[in-house]
Amino acid sequence: MKADVSARPGHSHEHADDVRTVERALDRLRARGHRITGARHAVIEALATVDGHPSAEQLSEQVRELHPTVHRATVYRTLETLATLGVVTQVHVGGSATTYHLAAEATGHDDHLHASCRVCGRIIDLPSDLLDPIKRRLADESDFQLDPPHIALSGTCRRCQ
C-alpha cells in the first residue's frame, strides 16, 4: 500500500498553515495537561507537513528528515500515545499498515472517513456523515457503537476500475 507522503510545496501560506496546525495540536495537548516532549512535537510537525495518510514507517522517515535525533521506536510509541490522547487518528486499512493523520479535534478541520483502493492502495477521504444512518441502525438494533474514522472502507477507485 502506498500513501502519498510527499512534503507539501514550500508556499508561504501552506507553511503558515502547517505552523498553525502544529500549534493548535500542541495547544490541545497542553489544555488537557499533557507534556510537550520533543518527540511529540516532531511527530505532530511531520504529520502537519505531509500529504495523505502515512504509515508509521513513512512517518518515521519524515520525522528523521526533520529531527534526525528522534529514533524510530520513539516515533512508534509517540504515535500510539498521541492516538490515545486524541491528537492523532489511526486508520486501519485492510491488508496493509495502519496509517495516521492529525485528528480533526486537534487541527480544527472537519473529521472525515476513509476508503482504500484494494488495487492501487490509494486512500480517499470521504464525508464524515456518510455512515451516519448505519451508525444509528447499529446503535438501535445491535447496541453497538461504530467508530468509522478509524477504519478504511475497501473497494476499487475510479482509476483502477
C-alpha positions in Angstrom: 0.0 0.0 0.0 1.4 3.4 -1.0 0.2 6.5 0.8 1.1 9.9 -0.6 3.6 11.3 1.9 5.4 13.9 -0.1 6.1 17.1 1.6 3.9 20.0 0.5 5.3 22.6 -1.8 7.0 25.4 0.0 4.4 28.1 -0.5 4.4 30.5 2.4 0.7 30.3 3.1 1.0 26.5 3.3 3.9 26.8 5.7 2.0 29.2 7.8 -1.0 26.8 7.8 1.3 24.0 8.9 2.7 26.1 11.8 -0.8 26.9 12.9 -1.8 23.3 12.7 1.1 22.2 14.8 0.4 24.9 17.4 -3.3 24.0 17.5 -2.4 20.4 18.1 0.1 21.3 20.8 -2.4 23.6 22.5 -4.8 20.7 22.6 -2.3 18.6 24.5 -1.4 21.5 26.9 -5.1 22.2 27.5 -5.5 18.6 28.7 -2.5 18.8 30.9 -0.1 16.7 28.8 3.6 17.4 28.3 5.0 18.6 25.0 8.0 16.4 24.5 10.5 16.8 21.6 9.2 13.5 20.1 5.5 14.6 20.3 6.4 17.9 18.7 8.4 16.2 16.0 5.6 13.7 15.2 2.9 16.4 15.1 5.1 18.6 12.9 5.7 15.7 10.5 2.0 14.9 10.3 1.3 18.6 9.6 3.7 18.7 6.7 2.9 15.5 4.8 0.0 14.9 2.4 -2.1 11.8 2.7 -2.1 9.2 5.3 1.4 7.9 6.0 2.2 4.6 7.7 4.3 4.6 10.9 7.3 3.7 8.8 6.8 6.5 6.3 6.2 8.9 9.2 9.3 7.8 10.9 11.3 8.6 7.8 9.7 12.1 7.6 10.5 12.7 11.3 14.1 11.6 10.7 14.4 14.2 7.9 13.1 16.9 10.2 14.6 15.8 13.5 17.5 13.3 13.0 17.9 12.5 16.7 14.4 11.1 17.1 14.6 7.3 17.0 12.2 5.1 15.0 10.9 3.3 18.1 10.2 6.7 19.8 8.1 7.7 16.8 6.1 4.5 17.0 5.5 4.9 20.8 4.6 8.6 20.3 2.1 7.8 17.6 0.4 5.3 20.0 0.4 7.9 22.8 -0.9 10.7 20.6 -3.7 8.4 19.2 -4.7 7.6 22.8 -4.7 11.3 23.7 -7.0 12.1 20.6 -4.5 14.2 18.7 -3.7 11.6 16.1 -6.2 9.3 14.2 -5.2 5.8 13.4 -6.8 4.4 10.2 -6.8 0.6 9.9 -6.5 -0.2 6.2 -7.4 -3.8 5.4 -4.4 -5.9 4.3 -1.8 -3.2 4.9 -0.2 -1.0 7.5 -2.1 1.3 9.8 -2.0 4.9 8.6 -2.1 8.1 10.6 -3.2 11.7 10.3 -3.8 14.6 12.8 -7.2 14.3 14.4 -9.9 16.8 13.4 -10.2 17.8 17.0 -6.5 18.8 17.1 -6.5 20.6 13.7 -9.8 22.4 13.8 -10.7 20.8 10.4 -13.7 18.6 9.8 -13.4 14.9 10.5 -13.6 12.5 7.6 -13.9 8.9 6.8 -11.7 6.8 4.5 -11.9 4.5 1.5 -8.9 2.4 0.4 -8.5 1.1 -3.2 -7.5 -2.5 -3.0 -5.8 -2.3 -6.4 -3.5 0.8 -6.1 -3.7 1.3 -2.3 -4.8 5.0 -2.6 -6.7 6.3 0.4 -9.6 8.6 -0.4 -11.2 11.0 2.1 -15.0 10.7 2.4 -17.6 13.0 4.1 -17.8 12.3 7.9 -21.6 11.8 7.9 -21.6 9.2 5.1 -22.1 6.3 7.5 -24.5 8.1 10.0 -27.5 6.0 9.0 -25.5 2.8 9.6 -24.2 4.1 12.9 -27.7 4.8 14.1 -29.1 1.5 13.0 -26.2 -0.4 14.7 -26.8 1.6 17.8 -30.5 1.0 17.8 -30.7 -2.6 16.7 -27.4 -4.1 18.0 -26.4 -1.8 20.9 -23.1 -1.3 19.0 -21.2 2.0 18.7 -19.4 2.1 15.3 -16.2 4.2 15.1 -15.8 4.7 11.4 -12.9 7.3 11.3 -10.6 4.5 12.4 -11.2 2.1 9.5 -11.0 2.4 5.8 -13.8 1.0 3.6 -12.3 -1.3 0.9 -13.1 -1.1 -2.7 -11.8 0.0 -6.1 -11.2 3.6 -7.1 -12.3 5.1 -10.4 -8.8 4.9 -11.9 -8.4 1.2 -11.2 -11.9 0.1 -12.2 
